């Protein structure tokens, strides 16, 4: 019994269920999409499937990421105690856990329409291949956005059986948002990444990282304003965007001196950015 309890605990840590911040950051844009696609009243089953899917696929993403980085993580201070890097979970076990999580998520997707099921294969491919991108491109953060933002077009497909132009605009906003917050996250590991040869936008942007992320944040807000205008949303939505803009300014203040703990705080602060947008959206539809 103790052995089983220990294995389950290690799998729990491997899937990072002990650190739910990643779930929330992925959940907010999914909720944005569901509320817009459902005109403020998303279908109950669709809502259940997508919230559950976010939890499962974020966990699966963490598992396959640690599997892909099993030779890198022991050399990175922040990652060396993760279950695979620390030798507490074998790579084979990780692949089994990954498969179970993905199959469970796919089982939920089967409750949706055929369009959503077809799109899920693209989403699964993006999520599974993302961790390997840091070997080949300095833009793995953009690929992350494409992968985990894919819940947005899927949400429109599930709710309306189509993906209107507003859905793609929202998807682009979410992709760029992930690029921004994961760049802030990558700033924490930049020294270790340079040492072991891992690529990131934090390395690519270099000394211009603050100006580039600030510019991207302005583009994101512009896209979100466009979404509001296209959907004819009322003033509470824009009030939420105003709060989100203030949080973006605060994040820029945090990363200004490239201080690693503050860069990590800036990453975490994006949870509140996502919540601010959703709160405004929710209030607008109410």
LODREN-992518 format. One line per 10 residues: number of its first residue (from 1); for each residue y negated, z, x negated of C-alpha. Coordinates in Angstrom, 2 decimals. Layout:
BEGIN
NUM = Y Z X ~ ...
//
This chain:
BEGIN
1 = 0.00 0.00 0.00 ~ -2.40 0.84 -2.85 ~ -1.60 -2.51 -4.46 ~ -2.43 -4.41 -1.26 ~ -5.61 -2.40 -0.79 ~ -6.66 -3.17 -4.37 ~ -6.00 -6.90 -4.01 ~ -7.96 -7.08 -0.77 ~ -10.82 -5.18 -2.40 ~ -10.89 -7.64 -5.32
11 = -10.85 -10.60 -2.91 ~ -13.70 -8.97 -0.97 ~ -15.72 -8.74 -4.20 ~ -14.73 -12.29 -5.19 ~ -16.11 -13.61 -1.89 ~ -19.22 -11.43 -2.43 ~ -18.99 -9.81 0.97 ~ -20.45 -6.76 -0.76 ~ -23.67 -8.76 -1.32 ~ -24.60 -10.19 2.10
21 = -28.03 -11.51 1.02 ~ -26.47 -14.94 0.47 ~ -25.13 -14.95 4.03 ~ -28.57 -14.28 5.46 ~ -30.31 -16.93 3.36 ~ -27.78 -19.50 4.59 ~ -27.81 -18.19 8.16 ~ -31.55 -18.52 8.83 ~ -31.78 -22.35 8.58 ~ -28.60 -22.65 10.64
31 = -30.27 -20.59 13.37 ~ -33.44 -22.68 13.05 ~ -31.38 -25.81 13.72 ~ -29.39 -24.29 16.57 ~ -32.50 -23.04 18.38 ~ -34.31 -26.36 18.01 ~ -31.26 -28.43 18.95 ~ -30.61 -26.18 21.94 ~ -34.26 -26.12 23.00 ~ -34.27 -22.35 22.60
41 = -30.93 -21.85 24.37 ~ -28.06 -22.69 22.01 ~ -24.59 -22.88 23.49 ~ -22.73 -19.57 23.06 ~ -19.58 -21.10 21.58 ~ -21.57 -23.29 19.19 ~ -23.58 -20.26 18.08 ~ -20.39 -18.24 17.46 ~ -18.71 -21.05 15.51 ~ -21.72 -21.71 13.29
51 = -22.52 -18.07 12.52 ~ -18.86 -17.46 11.68 ~ -18.77 -20.69 9.68 ~ -21.77 -19.64 7.61 ~ -20.07 -16.37 6.70 ~ -16.77 -18.06 5.81 ~ -18.23 -21.02 3.90 ~ -20.65 -18.89 1.94 ~ -17.66 -16.77 0.89 ~ -15.68 -19.91 0.04
61 = -18.62 -21.20 -1.98 ~ -18.76 -17.98 -4.00 ~ -15.02 -18.16 -4.70 ~ -14.99 -21.79 -5.86 ~ -18.17 -21.16 -7.87 ~ -16.50 -18.32 -9.79 ~ -13.37 -20.44 -10.26 ~ -15.45 -23.30 -11.67 ~ -17.40 -20.91 -13.92 ~ -14.40 -18.88 -15.10
71 = -14.99 -19.96 -18.71 ~ -18.76 -19.42 -18.53 ~ -19.12 -16.13 -16.62 ~ -17.67 -13.86 -19.36 ~ -20.65 -14.91 -21.52 ~ -23.30 -14.23 -18.86 ~ -24.45 -10.61 -18.54 ~ -24.99 -10.80 -14.77 ~ -21.59 -12.43 -14.14 ~ -19.17 -10.96 -16.66
81 = -17.94 -8.23 -14.29 ~ -17.03 -10.63 -11.48 ~ -13.32 -10.45 -10.56 ~ -12.16 -13.66 -12.26 ~ -14.33 -13.17 -15.36 ~ -13.12 -9.57 -15.66 ~ -9.46 -10.63 -15.28 ~ -8.94 -8.76 -12.02 ~ -8.23 -11.93 -10.00 ~ -6.34 -14.92 -11.38
91 = -7.63 -18.49 -10.95 ~ -4.57 -19.26 -8.82 ~ -5.34 -16.35 -6.50 ~ -8.95 -17.56 -6.22 ~ -7.82 -21.04 -5.13 ~ -5.57 -19.50 -2.47 ~ -8.44 -17.36 -1.15 ~ -10.70 -20.44 -1.16 ~ -8.13 -22.43 0.82 ~ -7.67 -19.65 3.39
101 = -11.43 -19.35 3.93 ~ -11.89 -23.13 4.28 ~ -8.94 -23.54 6.63 ~ -10.21 -20.69 8.81 ~ -13.65 -22.30 8.97 ~ -12.09 -25.68 9.77 ~ -10.07 -24.08 12.56 ~ -13.35 -22.99 14.14 ~ -14.88 -26.44 13.69 ~ -11.98 -27.91 15.68
111 = -13.53 -26.21 18.72 ~ -16.52 -28.57 18.40 ~ -16.93 -32.27 19.28 ~ -15.50 -35.10 17.17 ~ -18.85 -35.92 15.57 ~ -19.17 -32.37 14.23 ~ -15.56 -32.38 13.02 ~ -16.18 -35.62 11.11 ~ -19.35 -34.23 9.53 ~ -17.48 -31.09 8.46
121 = -15.52 -33.13 5.90 ~ -18.77 -34.14 4.22 ~ -19.99 -30.55 4.28 ~ -16.73 -29.28 2.82 ~ -16.83 -31.86 0.01 ~ -20.42 -30.94 -0.89 ~ -19.62 -27.21 -0.90 ~ -16.47 -27.62 -3.01 ~ -18.05 -29.96 -5.57 ~ -21.38 -28.13 -5.99
131 = -20.20 -25.59 -8.62 ~ -19.22 -28.38 -11.02 ~ -22.62 -30.12 -10.88 ~ -24.25 -27.79 -13.43 ~ -22.11 -29.48 -16.09 ~ -23.49 -32.96 -15.38 ~ -27.02 -32.67 -13.99 ~ -30.10 -30.49 -14.31 ~ -30.39 -30.59 -10.51 ~ -27.47 -28.44 -9.30
141 = -29.97 -26.46 -7.23 ~ -30.80 -29.61 -5.24 ~ -27.09 -30.27 -4.76 ~ -26.73 -26.68 -3.52 ~ -29.42 -27.39 -0.95 ~ -27.63 -30.54 0.17 ~ -24.35 -28.63 0.47 ~ -25.37 -25.47 2.25 ~ -28.13 -27.11 4.26 ~ -25.57 -29.46 5.79
151 = -25.10 -26.94 8.57 ~ -28.41 -28.26 9.93 ~ -27.30 -31.81 10.88 ~ -23.94 -30.38 11.94 ~ -25.69 -27.97 14.29 ~ -27.57 -30.83 15.96 ~ -24.33 -32.82 16.22 ~ -22.51 -29.87 17.80 ~ -25.31 -29.06 20.23 ~ -26.46 -32.56 21.24
161 = -23.78 -34.94 19.85 ~ -26.47 -36.70 17.82 ~ -28.78 -36.04 14.87 ~ -32.38 -36.92 15.81 ~ -35.09 -37.54 13.24 ~ -36.33 -33.97 13.57 ~ -32.88 -32.80 12.45 ~ -33.13 -34.80 9.21 ~ -36.67 -33.57 8.55 ~ -35.46 -30.00 8.99
171 = -32.52 -30.75 6.69 ~ -34.90 -31.97 3.98 ~ -36.99 -28.81 4.36 ~ -33.87 -26.64 3.98 ~ -32.66 -28.66 0.98 ~ -36.00 -28.18 -0.80 ~ -36.10 -24.50 0.17 ~ -32.69 -23.97 -1.46 ~ -33.95 -25.84 -4.53 ~ -36.87 -23.41 -4.76
181 = -35.02 -20.13 -4.24 ~ -32.07 -21.13 -6.42 ~ -34.48 -22.14 -9.19 ~ -35.91 -18.62 -9.02 ~ -32.33 -17.33 -9.22 ~ -31.63 -19.60 -12.21 ~ -34.69 -18.20 -14.02 ~ -32.77 -14.94 -14.33 ~ -29.94 -16.63 -16.27 ~ -31.95 -19.14 -18.26
191 = -31.26 -17.61 -21.70 ~ -27.51 -17.38 -21.10 ~ -27.43 -20.89 -19.57 ~ -29.15 -22.38 -22.61 ~ -26.70 -20.62 -24.90 ~ -23.55 -21.84 -23.13 ~ -24.85 -25.30 -22.18 ~ -25.16 -24.91 -18.40 ~ -27.89 -27.03 -16.75 ~ -30.39 -25.94 -14.09
201 = -33.77 -26.80 -12.61 ~ -35.18 -23.66 -14.27 ~ -34.39 -25.31 -17.62 ~ -35.51 -28.77 -16.46 ~ -38.87 -27.55 -15.12 ~ -39.50 -25.33 -18.16 ~ -43.06 -24.02 -18.42 ~ -44.00 -25.97 -15.28 ~ -41.52 -24.11 -13.09 ~ -44.25 -22.15 -11.30
211 = -46.38 -25.20 -10.49 ~ -43.37 -27.27 -9.38 ~ -41.88 -24.56 -7.15 ~ -45.32 -23.88 -5.65 ~ -45.75 -27.58 -4.92 ~ -42.30 -27.71 -3.32 ~ -43.14 -24.69 -1.17 ~ -46.20 -26.56 0.14 ~ -44.01 -29.58 0.95 ~ -41.52 -27.31 2.76
221 = -44.28 -25.79 4.87 ~ -45.59 -29.30 5.61 ~ -42.15 -30.39 6.79 ~ -41.77 -27.28 8.95 ~ -45.20 -27.94 10.49 ~ -44.05 -31.50 11.21 ~ -40.96 -30.12 12.96 ~ -43.18 -27.89 15.09 ~ -45.45 -30.78 16.05 ~ -42.51 -33.04 16.91
231 = -40.99 -30.35 19.12 ~ -44.38 -29.35 20.56 ~ -43.77 -25.72 19.68 ~ -46.35 -23.12 20.70 ~ -48.54 -20.96 18.46 ~ -46.01 -18.15 17.61 ~ -44.04 -20.67 15.55 ~ -47.09 -21.40 13.41 ~ -47.79 -17.68 13.11 ~ -44.29 -17.35 11.65
241 = -45.05 -20.16 9.21 ~ -48.25 -18.38 8.20 ~ -46.23 -15.25 7.36 ~ -43.75 -17.44 5.46 ~ -46.65 -18.97 3.49 ~ -47.80 -15.49 2.54 ~ -44.31 -14.65 1.33 ~ -44.32 -17.85 -0.74 ~ -47.54 -16.72 -2.43 ~ -45.94 -13.33 -3.12
251 = -42.91 -15.05 -4.68 ~ -45.20 -17.03 -6.97 ~ -46.82 -13.79 -8.05 ~ -43.39 -12.33 -8.84 ~ -42.30 -15.23 -11.07 ~ -45.69 -15.66 -12.74 ~ -44.75 -13.84 -15.96 ~ -41.12 -15.08 -16.06 ~ -39.96 -11.44 -15.91 ~ -36.27 -11.67 -14.98
261 = -36.06 -8.68 -12.58 ~ -39.13 -10.01 -10.75 ~ -37.64 -13.52 -10.59 ~ -34.59 -12.00 -8.93 ~ -36.86 -10.15 -6.49 ~ -38.51 -13.48 -5.67 ~ -35.10 -14.95 -4.90 ~ -34.22 -12.02 -2.64 ~ -37.58 -12.27 -0.88 ~ -36.55 -15.64 0.55
271 = -34.47 -13.74 3.08 ~ -37.75 -12.61 4.64 ~ -39.11 -16.16 4.44 ~ -36.18 -17.39 6.50 ~ -36.52 -14.53 8.96 ~ -40.26 -15.16 9.40 ~ -39.65 -18.80 10.34 ~ -36.87 -17.87 12.76 ~ -38.90 -15.06 14.35 ~ -41.76 -17.49 14.99
281 = -39.31 -20.05 16.38 ~ -37.66 -17.49 18.63 ~ -41.01 -16.26 19.94 ~ -42.20 -19.82 20.57 ~ -39.20 -20.60 22.76 ~ -39.43 -17.26 24.59
//
